[in-house]
């Protein structure tokens, strides 16, 4: 089994994060952009790293805006997609949004990104609107997705259920994982 770690990033990992961004998103953010995000008290980052070397294979981020978690990034290296790692990242972001007492989550996603849409809908996100020509490089539209009720006690049960389902899937795919240094079985 391979070891996965879900944890906040360190400044020395910025080069790997930018390389992952270039690979997954075509260079959405620069190293200076990531530095600003790390320094911002309203920005919350999680990295997914592999093995004792902590090689970065995934990244997620949200901005805490009033009572909302605006998910700005969710990316997994193409070599590791389709194994439940995006679910683990999204779970971690939503868990941390709840810890910050945020009430809902939102994001934009390309209309053509069926894998991402499936993931977000599995986590209870609903389509709330469309941004025409949102992606400047391609002119593609974005769908605006929302997930409410993060602040209700029953959402804690939803998180527990997701954690177990994700753990089962990762185990099936021969992954062991820890969140913020705590092993999960």
Secondary structure by P-SEA (a helix, b strand, c coil): cbbbbbccccccaaaaaaaaaaacccccccaaaaaaaaacccbbbbbbbccccccccbbbbbbbcccccccccccccccccccaaaaaaaaaaaaaaaaaccccccccccccaaaaaaaaaaaccccccccccccccccbbbbbbbbcccccaaaaaaaaaaaaaaaaaaaaabbbbbccccccc
